[in-house]
Amino acid sequence: MNAFRRACSSLGRSHSPRTATLLLTEALVGVSCVASSLEVLSSARRKAPESAILRWPLARRKLPAEAAWLTRVLDATSGARRDEFMEAARLAAAVTLLLAGRDSRARTVALAGLTVTSALRHRRYGFQSDGSEQLLFQVQLASTTARLGGKNTRITDACLWYISLQSTLAYAVAGYSKLAGAHWRSGEALPGILRTETYGSGTAFRWVSRHPRAARLASYATTAGECLFPLIFFVGNGKSAPLFLLPAGAFHLINSGAMGLGRFFWAFTSSYPALLYTAQKGTETRLPAMAAGSTFAAVLLGAGRQIARRRRVLTGRGDEKFLTTGSGNRISFRVNTTTEPKGSDRPLIVFESGFMATMEHWTWISEALDGKESTVFYDRGGYGRSRHGRGRYRTPRPLTPHTVVSDLVDLVRHTRGERRVVLVGHAMGAGIVLRAAAELEDAVAGTVLLEPPAVTAPSGGPRTPAVSPLFVGSMRAGCGDLLPRPSWAGALPEHGARLRDDQYRDARLWEAGRREADVSADLGVHETLLASAPTPLTVVAHRDADLTGYSGLRPAAPHVLDGFRPGRLLHARPAAERAAAIVSATVERVAATVSATVSTTGERVR
């Protein structure tokens, strides 16, 4: 840090503090990019880049269809040879940045080139981008903007403040994320990281294993330092900034040796000149106070919007009915009655949604079956207008697989009357309807599984990735507006878009998803469950799905569809309408069986 301050002083004698800060920032950006490009180029000689599972051929599938122009640009810049050429160009730009004169146009061109290529790298290899790459891009972008602004001091100051606030946000978010993790609070996270192959170190792991108290102290110190980092602007009128940056830099330096995270050191230290400059500049302006006040106002606005959003979710479409189940959950559901002749003799179709999905996801199928079949759609506890918990104030209760299944069973018994039912489950809902069918027995005439999960052992399937409690808390605080609109939302009908958007940004949807993720492993599909199914099963899946275990089902092999992304059957209109036709055909088949049974025995299933 002393060397760092001497460099600042040396530059400051020949340049203004503002210019010296910008030059030092650019120098650190250059060093970081040199290290990054040399690392990529050296590794490219040892492996074929496009053979890696997280490389562009797979990542390009995540791009939305409407971004065809971006796909073409990225395709044109992808490939092993093009990758090496681009990294060589980045290396040349970084060296130029280190050697070019203060006001050289080459410096501006080099910065712009690094910024553009960093954006291309992130979009192509987003899975592999880490916090250092993201922060470095922000520093590059701000530095380029300052250069393009010429000698306008306001633009330069705004860019330096942007870098400072981005760096501060990075530290604070990392700290509060650790604070929300039980492993960090208990001190178990550090040994766990050091024992991994990717970020581990045998020497460091053995040391923390022998000194558990020191490991816990290091975890607590790291978390506290990151959480308190925003105080850099308020403590000591900016003169205490080195006391914040010295341990932060030492932290990155240690990580570069123990975990091989060398790029983190250079990426984060590239923001330190701006932090030193703005921390001291902040005493001359009201910007830190204004930033704090703006943050507080934004939180209040977000909370207000969250309350309004929740009210709209609880209002729904207005055609929902309600049932309080045996578990105490208050379930909202919609019933659509057929207008076809003899429709009352046909089975009732009850639909079960997948993980974190509401009734609104079934819009295409609902419209395809409207007037033709009698249907029931519902939301599980916590989704949409459904409530999770018991009593007037909906006191939360632990969610169990039995609770999820019993709610569906209660709903079927409440709505079916004397008719038999056909249960339709999508994704995780497939395991739920199979378990409900076993409890309902003869009341079920057929079961349809849409995009069911892979068949697993009876001991339990893979668990759905958990939803972070910090994420749920941020949603409650009103950060739902920061969520980008999901790609599937635009594929559904325009009517109902506002309600779907509100539901997606509703904190309780994510809270319900967090509960369900904990029990998802016990709601999978296994061979014993399939073998004991009381009725014939109809399976509809994507052509690339793992259908091992479903191929021998009666009465026919699975229906394989195309024209949609895996997991998005309900959102692609042609595929959803085809699935609706398959469901309707299943109802027709079982209705004929029921009619034949009634004409022979004169009795209905009750």
C-alpha positions in Angstrom: 0.0 0.0 0.0 2.9 2.3 0.7 4.2 1.7 -2.8 0.8 2.3 -4.1 0.6 5.7 -2.4 4.1 6.6 -3.6 3.0 5.9 -7.1 0.0 8.2 -6.6 2.2 10.9 -5.2 4.7 10.6 -8.1 1.9 10.9 -10.7 0.3 13.7 -8.7 3.5 15.9 -8.9 3.2 15.9 -12.7 -0.6 15.6 -13.1 -3.7 16.8 -11.3 -5.1 14.3 -8.7 -8.0 13.6 -11.1 -5.7 12.8 -14.1 -3.2 10.8 -11.9 -6.1 8.7 -10.6 -7.3 7.9 -14.1 -3.8 7.1 -15.4 -3.1 4.7 -12.5 -6.5 3.1 -12.9 -5.7 2.5 -16.6 -2.3 1.1 -15.8 -3.8 -1.4 -13.4 -6.4 -2.3 -16.0 -3.6 -3.0 -18.4 -1.7 -5.2 -16.0 -4.9 -7.2 -15.3 -5.7 -7.7 -19.0 -2.1 -8.7 -19.7 -2.3 -11.4 -17.0 -5.8 -12.5 -18.1 -4.8 -12.8 -21.8 -1.6 -14.6 -21.1 -3.5 -17.1 -18.9 -6.1 -17.7 -21.7 -3.5 -18.1 -24.4 -1.4 -20.5 -22.4 -4.4 -22.7 -21.6 -5.6 -22.6 -25.2 -2.5 -24.5 -26.2 -3.4 -27.4 -23.8 -7.1 -27.9 -24.7 -9.6 -27.3 -27.4 -11.7 -24.4 -26.2 -14.9 -25.3 -28.2 -14.9 -28.8 -26.7 -15.6 -27.6 -23.2 -19.1 -28.1 -22.0 -19.6 -24.5 -21.0 -18.3 -23.0 -24.2 -20.1 -21.1 -26.9 -21.9 -24.0 -28.8 -23.9 -24.7 -25.6 -24.1 -21.2 -24.3 -25.6 -19.8 -27.5 -28.8 -21.7 -26.7 -29.5 -19.2 -23.9 -29.7 -16.3 -26.3 -33.3 -15.2 -27.1 -34.6 -15.8 -30.6 -35.2 -12.1 -31.1 -31.5 -11.4 -30.6 -30.5 -13.1 -33.9 -28.2 -10.2 -34.8 -26.2 -10.7 -31.6 -26.0 -14.5 -32.2 -24.5 -13.8 -35.7 -22.0 -11.4 -34.2 -20.9 -13.9 -31.5 -20.8 -16.7 -34.0 -18.5 -14.7 -36.2 -16.1 -14.1 -33.3 -16.2 -17.7 -31.9 -13.9 -20.6 -32.6 -10.5 -21.7 -31.4 -8.5 -19.7 -33.9 -10.7 -16.6 -33.5 -10.4 -16.9 -29.7 -6.6 -16.9 -29.9 -6.6 -14.0 -32.3 -8.9 -11.9 -30.0 -6.8 -12.7 -26.9 -3.7 -11.7 -28.8 -5.4 -8.5 -29.8 -6.4 -7.9 -26.2 -2.8 -8.5 -25.1 -1.6 -5.9 -27.6 -4.2 -3.4 -26.4 -3.2 -3.9 -22.8 0.5 -3.4 -23.6 -0.4 -0.3 -25.5 -2.3 1.0 -22.5 0.8 0.6 -20.4 3.2 2.3 -22.9 1.1 5.0 -24.6 1.3 8.6 -23.6 -1.1 10.3 -21.3 -3.2 12.0 -24.1 -2.5 9.5 -26.8 -5.4 8.4 -29.0 -3.9 4.9 -28.9 -4.8 4.8 -25.2 -8.4 5.6 -25.9 -8.6 3.1 -28.8 -6.9 0.4 -26.6 -9.4 1.0 -23.7 -12.4 0.8 -26.1 -11.1 -2.4 -27.6 -10.6 -4.0 -24.2 -14.1 -2.9 -23.2 -15.8 -4.3 -26.4 -13.9 -7.6 -26.3 -14.7 -8.1 -22.6 -18.4 -7.7 -23.4 -18.0 -10.3 -26.1 -16.2 -12.7 -23.8 -18.8 -12.4 -21.1 -21.8 -13.0 -23.4 -20.2 -16.0 -25.0 -18.8 -17.5 -21.9 -21.1 -16.2 -19.2 -20.9 -19.4 -17.2 -17.2 -18.9 -16.7 -17.2 -15.1 -16.0 -16.6 -14.4 -12.3 -16.7 -11.3 -10.1 -13.3 -10.2 -11.2 -14.2 -10.2 -14.9 -17.4 -8.3 -14.2 -15.8 -5.6 -12.1 -12.9 -5.2 -14.5 -15.4 -4.6 -17.3 -17.1 -1.9 -15.3 -13.7 -0.2 -14.7 -12.9 -0.5 -18.4 -16.2 0.9 -19.4 -15.9 3.9 -17.0 -12.3 4.6 -18.0 -13.2 4.5 -21.7 -16.1 6.9 -21.1 -13.8 9.3 -19.2 -11.3 9.2 -22.1 -14.1 9.9 -24.6 -15.2 12.8 -22.5 -12.0 14.6 -23.2 -10.9 17.1 -20.6 -14.4 17.5 -19.1 -13.7 17.2 -15.4 -17.4 16.5 -14.5 -17.4 13.4 -16.8 -14.1 12.2 -15.4 -15.4 12.6 -11.8 -18.6 10.9 -12.6 -16.7 7.9 -14.1 -14.4 7.7 -11.1 -17.4 7.8 -8.8 -19.0 5.0 -10.9 -16.0 2.8 -10.4 -15.9 3.5 -6.7 -19.6 2.7 -6.2 -19.3 -0.5 -8.3 -16.4 -1.7 -6.2 -18.1 -0.8 -3.0 -21.3 -2.6 -4.1 -19.2 -5.7 -5.0 -17.7 -5.9 -1.6 -20.9 -5.2 0.3 -23.0 -7.7 -1.7 -20.3 -10.4 -1.2 -20.3 -9.6 2.6 -24.0 -9.8 3.1 -24.3 -12.9 0.9 -21.8 -14.6 3.3 -23.7 -13.3 6.3 -26.8 -15.1 5.0 -24.9 -18.4 4.6 -25.0 -20.7 7.6 -21.6 -22.2 6.6 -19.9 -18.7 6.7 -21.5 -17.9 10.0 -20.3 -21.1 11.5 -16.8 -20.8 10.0 -17.1 -24.0 8.0 -17.1 -22.4 4.6 -13.4 -21.6 4.4 -12.1 -25.1 5.0 -14.8 -26.4 2.6 -13.6 -24.1 -0.1 -9.9 -24.9 0.5 -10.5 -28.6 0.1 -12.0 -28.3 -3.4 -10.0 -29.1 -6.5 -11.0 -25.8 -8.3 -10.2 -23.3 -5.6 -8.4 -25.5 -3.0 -4.9 -25.6 -1.6 -3.6 -28.7 0.2 -1.3 -26.6 2.3 -3.9 -24.1 3.3 -6.5 -26.7 4.0 -4.2 -28.6 6.3 -3.4 -25.4 8.1 -7.0 -24.4 8.7 -7.8 -28.0 9.7 -5.1 -27.8 12.4 -6.3 -24.3 13.5 -10.1 -24.2 13.4 -10.3 -21.1 15.6 -8.1 -19.2 13.2 -10.2 -20.4 10.3 -13.4 -19.1 12.0 -11.7 -15.8 12.8 -10.7 -15.4 9.2 -14.3 -16.1 8.0 -15.7 -13.6 10.5 -13.1 -11.0 9.6 -13.7 -11.4 5.9 -17.5 -11.1 6.3 -17.2 -8.1 8.6 -14.7 -6.3 6.4 -16.9 -6.7 3.3 -20.1 -5.7 5.0 -18.5 -2.6 6.5 -16.7 -1.6 3.4 -19.2 1.2 2.4 -18.0 3.1 5.5 -14.9 4.0 3.5 -16.7 7.2 2.4 -17.8 8.2 5.9 -15.0 7.3 8.4 -12.2 9.9 9.0 -13.3 12.3 6.2 -11.8 10.0 3.6 -8.3 9.9 5.2 -9.1 6.4 6.6 -9.6 4.9 3.1 -6.1 3.1 3.2 -7.2 1.3 6.4 -10.0 -0.2 4.3 -8.0 -0.9 1.2 -4.9 -2.4 2.8 -6.7 -5.4 4.3 -8.9 -5.8 1.2 -5.8 -5.9 -1.0 -4.0 -8.3 1.4 -7.2 -10.5 1.2 -7.0 -10.7 -2.6 -3.2 -11.3 -2.5 -3.6 -14.2 -0.1 -6.4 -15.6 -2.3 -4.2 -15.4 -5.4 -1.7 -17.6 -3.7 -4.0 -20.0 -1.9 -6.8 -20.3 -4.4 -5.2 -19.3 -7.7 -7.4 -16.2 -8.0 -4.7 -13.9 -9.3 -7.1 -12.0 -11.6 -9.2 -10.9 -8.6 -6.2 -9.1 -7.1 -5.6 -7.0 -10.2 -9.2 -6.5 -11.1 -10.2 -5.2 -7.6 -7.1 -3.1 -7.1 -7.7 -1.4 -10.4 -10.7 0.3 -8.6 -8.5 1.4 -5.6 -7.2 4.7 -7.1 -10.8 5.8 -7.8 -11.8 4.7 -4.2 -8.9 6.8 -2.7 -9.8 9.8 -4.9 -13.5 9.7 -4.3 -13.2 9.0 -0.5 -11.2 12.2 -0.1 -13.3 14.1 -2.7 -16.4 13.1 -0.9 -15.5 15.4 2.0 -15.7 18.3 -0.4 -19.1 17.3 -1.9 -22.4 16.0 -0.7 -22.3 13.0 -3.0 -21.9 10.3 -0.3 -24.8 11.7 1.7 -26.9 12.1 -1.5 -26.0 8.5 -2.5 -27.1 7.2 1.0 -30.3 9.2 0.8 -31.0 8.0 -2.7 -30.5 4.4 -1.6 -32.9 4.9 1.3 -35.5 6.5 -1.0 -35.1 3.7 -3.5 -35.6 1.1 -0.8 -38.8 2.9 0.3 -40.0 3.1 -3.3 -39.2 -0.6 -3.9 -41.0 -1.6 -0.7 -44.1 0.4 -1.8 -44.1 -1.2 -5.2 -43.7 -4.6 -3.6 -46.8 -4.0 -1.5 -48.8 -2.8 -4.5 -47.6 -5.8 -6.5 -48.6 -8.2 -3.8 -52.1 -6.6 -3.7 -52.5 -7.2 -7.4 -51.3 -10.8 -7.1 -53.9 -11.4 -4.3 -56.6 -9.8 -6.5 -55.8 -12.2 -9.3 -58.1 -12.4 -12.2 -61.2 -12.5 -10.0 -62.5 -15.9 -11.2 -60.7 -18.0 -8.6 -62.4 -20.1 -6.0 -60.9 -21.2 -2.7 -60.5 -24.3 -0.6 -58.9 -24.7 2.8 -57.3 -28.1 2.7 -56.6 -30.5 5.6 -53.0 -29.1 5.9 -54.5 -25.6 6.6 -53.4 -24.2 3.3 -55.9 -21.9 1.5 -55.8 -23.0 -2.2 -57.0 -20.9 -5.1 -58.3 -22.7 -8.2 -60.2 -22.2 -11.4 -62.8 -24.5 -12.8 -63.7 -24.4 -16.5 -66.8 -26.4 -17.6 -67.2 -28.1 -20.9 -70.0 -27.0 -23.3 -69.8 -30.2 -25.3 -72.8 -32.6 -25.3 -72.5 -35.3 -22.7 -69.6 -33.3 -21.2 -70.8 -34.2 -17.7 -69.9 -37.8 -18.4 -66.3 -37.1 -19.3 -63.6 -37.2 -16.7 -62.5 -33.9 -15.0 -58.9 -32.9 -15.9 -56.9 -31.5 -12.9 -53.5 -29.9 -13.7 -50.5 -29.8 -11.4 -47.8 -27.2 -12.1 -44.0 -27.6 -11.9 -41.5 -25.9 -9.7 -42.3 -22.2 -9.1 -45.0 -22.1 -11.7 -48.6 -20.7 -11.4 -51.8 -21.3 -13.2 -50.9 -18.6 -15.6 -48.3 -20.8 -17.2 -51.0 -23.1 -18.5 -52.7 -20.4 -20.6 -52.0 -22.0 -24.0 -53.3 -25.4 -22.9 -56.3 -23.8 -21.0 -57.3 -21.9 -24.2 -56.9 -25.0 -26.3 -59.2 -27.0 -24.0 -61.7 -24.2 -23.3 -65.3 -25.4 -23.9 -64.1 -28.8 -24.9 -63.1 -30.3 -21.5 -63.9 -29.7 -17.9 -60.6 -28.5 -16.3 -59.3 -27.5 -12.9 -56.1 -25.4 -12.5 -54.7 -24.4 -9.1 -51.8 -22.8 -7.3 -50.0 -24.6 -4.6 -49.7 -22.9 -1.2 -47.7 -19.6 -1.4 -48.1 -19.2 -5.2 -50.6 -16.6 -6.6 -53.6 -16.2 -4.4 -53.0 -19.4 -2.5 -51.8 -19.1 1.0 -49.4 -21.3 2.9 -50.0 -21.8 6.6 -52.8 -22.2 9.1 -55.1 -19.8 10.9 -56.1 -16.2 10.4 -52.6 -14.9 10.1 -51.5 -17.9 8.0 -48.9 -19.1 10.5 -46.2 -20.9 8.4 -45.8 -24.6 8.9 -43.0 -26.8 7.7 -43.6 -28.1 4.2 -43.4 -31.8 3.6 -44.0 -34.0 0.5 -47.1 -35.3 2.2 -48.5 -31.7 2.5 -48.0 -31.0 -1.2 -49.7 -34.3 -2.3 -52.5 -34.1 0.3 -53.5 -30.6 -0.9 -53.9 -32.0 -4.5 -55.9 -34.9 -3.1 -58.2 -32.6 -1.2 -58.8 -30.4 -4.2 -59.7 -33.4 -6.4 -62.2 -34.7 -3.9 -63.7 -31.3 -3.5 -64.2 -30.6 -7.3 -64.8 -33.9 -9.0 -68.3 -34.8 -7.7 -69.1 -38.2 -9.1 -66.8 -38.0 -12.0 -63.4 -39.7 -12.4 -60.4 -37.5 -13.1 -57.4 -37.4 -15.3 -54.4 -35.9 -13.6 -51.9 -33.9 -15.6 -48.5 -33.0 -14.0 -45.8 -30.9 -15.6 -42.1 -31.3 -14.6 -42.0 -31.6 -10.8 -45.8 -31.9 -10.9 -45.4 -35.3 -12.5 -44.1 -36.8 -9.2 -46.9 -35.1 -7.3 -49.8 -36.4 -9.5 -48.3 -40.0 -9.4 -48.4 -39.9 -5.6 -51.9 -38.4 -5.5 -53.1 -41.0 -8.0 -52.0 -43.7 -5.5 -54.1 -42.2 -2.8 -57.2 -41.5 -5.0 -57.1 -45.0 -6.4 -60.2 -45.7 -8.5 -61.2 -42.0 -8.7 -58.4 -41.5 -11.2 -59.1 -42.6 -14.8 -55.7 -41.6 -16.3 -52.5 -39.8 -15.7 -50.5 -37.6 -18.1 -46.9 -36.6 -17.4 -45.7 -33.5 -19.3 -41.9 -33.2 -19.4 -41.4 -35.5 -16.4 -38.0 -35.6 -14.6 -35.6 -38.4 -15.2 -36.5 -41.7 -13.4 -34.4 -42.1 -10.3 -33.9 -44.6 -7.5 -36.6 -44.9 -4.8 -34.3 -43.4 -2.3 -34.9 -39.9 -3.8 -34.1 -37.8 -6.9 -31.9 -34.8 -7.3 -32.8 -31.8 -5.3 -33.9 -28.6 -7.0 -31.3 -25.8 -6.5 -32.1 -23.9 -3.4 -33.3 -20.3 -3.4 -31.0 -18.1 -1.3 -32.6 -16.6 1.8 -30.8 -13.4 1.0 -32.5 -13.3 -2.4 -35.9 -13.8 -0.8 -35.1 -11.0 1.6 -34.1 -8.7 -1.2 -37.4 -9.5 -3.0 -39.3 -8.6 0.2 -37.4 -5.3 0.3 -38.7 -4.4 -3.1 -35.9 -5.5 -5.4 -38.3 -7.4 -7.7 -38.2 -4.6 -10.2 -34.5 -5.4 -10.8 -35.3 -8.8 -12.1 -35.2 -9.0 -15.9 -38.3 -10.3 -17.6 -37.9 -14.1 -18.1 -37.7 -15.3 -21.7 -40.8 -17.5 -21.3 -43.0 -14.5 -20.4 -42.9 -13.1 -23.9 -44.0 -16.5 -25.4 -47.3 -16.5 -23.5 -50.4 -14.5 -24.6 -50.3 -10.7 -24.0 -53.5 -10.8 -22.0 -52.5 -11.7 -18.4 -48.9 -10.5 -18.9 -49.3 -7.9 -16.1 -50.4 -10.6 -13.6 -47.7 -13.1 -14.7 -45.1 -10.3 -14.3 -46.4 -9.4 -10.8 -46.3 -13.1 -9.8 -42.8 -13.5 -11.0 -41.6 -10.5 -9.0 -43.6 -11.4 -5.9 -41.4 -12.3 -2.9 -43.8 -15.0 -1.7 -43.4 -16.9 -5.0 -39.7 -17.2 -4.3 -40.3 -17.9 -0.7 -42.6 -20.8 -1.7 -40.0 -22.0 -4.1 -37.4 -22.0 -1.4 -39.7 -24.3 0.7 -40.4 -26.6 -2.2 -36.7 -26.9 -3.1 -36.1 -28.4 0.3 -38.5 -31.3 -0.4 -38.1 -31.6 -4.2 -35.8 -34.7 -3.9 -38.7 -36.6 -2.3 -41.2 -35.6 -5.0 -39.2 -37.2 -7.9 -40.3 -40.0 -10.2 -38.8 -43.5 -9.5 -39.4 -46.9 -10.9 -41.5 -48.2 -8.0 -43.8 -45.2 -8.3 -44.3 -45.9 -12.0 -44.9 -49.6 -11.6 -47.5 -49.0 -8.9 -49.5 -46.4 -10.9 -53.2 -47.4 -10.7 -54.0 -46.2 -14.3 -52.3 -46.1 -17.7 -49.7 -43.4 -18.1 -49.3 -41.0 -21.0 -45.9 -39.3 -21.2 -45.2 -36.2 -23.4 -41.6 -35.0 -23.5 -38.9 -33.1 -25.5 -37.0 -35.2 -28.0 -33.7 -34.6 -26.1 -35.2 -35.7 -22.8 -33.9 -38.6 -20.8 -36.8 -41.1 -21.2 -35.1 -44.1 -19.7 -37.6 -45.8 -17.5 -40.6 -44.4 -19.4 -40.3 -46.4 -22.7 -42.0 -49.5 -21.4 -45.1 -47.8 -20.1 -48.6 -48.8 -21.1 -50.5 -48.2 -23.3 -48.0 -46.6 -25.6 -44.5 -45.2 -25.9 -43.9 -41.6 -24.8 -45.0 -38.8 -27.2 -41.9 -37.0 -28.3 -42.4 -33.3 -29.4 -40.0 -30.7 -30.8 -40.1 -27.0 -31.6 -39.5 -25.8 -28.0 -36.7 -25.6 -25.5 -36.6 -28.3 -22.8 -38.7 -27.2 -19.9 -40.7 -24.7 -21.9 -43.4 -27.0 -23.3 -46.2 -24.9 -21.7 -44.9 -21.7 -23.2 -44.4 -22.6 -26.8 -47.9 -22.3 -28.4 -47.6 -25.1 -31.1 -46.1 -27.6 -28.6 -48.6 -26.7 -25.9 -51.6 -27.1 -28.3 -50.2 -30.5 -29.4 -49.9 -31.5 -25.7 -53.5 -30.3 -25.1 -54.6 -32.5 -28.0 -52.8 -35.5 -26.4 -54.5 -34.8 -23.1 -57.9 -34.5 -24.8 -57.3 -37.8 -26.6 -56.4 -39.4 -23.3 -59.7 -38.2 -21.8 -61.6 -39.5 -24.9 -60.0 -42.9 -24.4 -60.7 -43.2 -20.7 -64.2 -41.7 -21.2 -65.0 -44.6 -23.6 -63.7 -47.0 -21.0 -65.9 -45.5 -18.3 -69.0 -45.5 -20.5 -68.4 -49.2 -21.3 -68.0 -50.0 -17.6 -71.2 -48.1 -16.7 -73.2 -49.8 -19.5 -72.0 -53.2 -18.2 -72.3 -52.8 -14.5 -74.7 -49.8 -14.1 -72.4 -48.3 -11.5 -70.2 -45.2 -11.3 -66.9 -44.9 -9.4 -67.5 -42.9 -6.3 
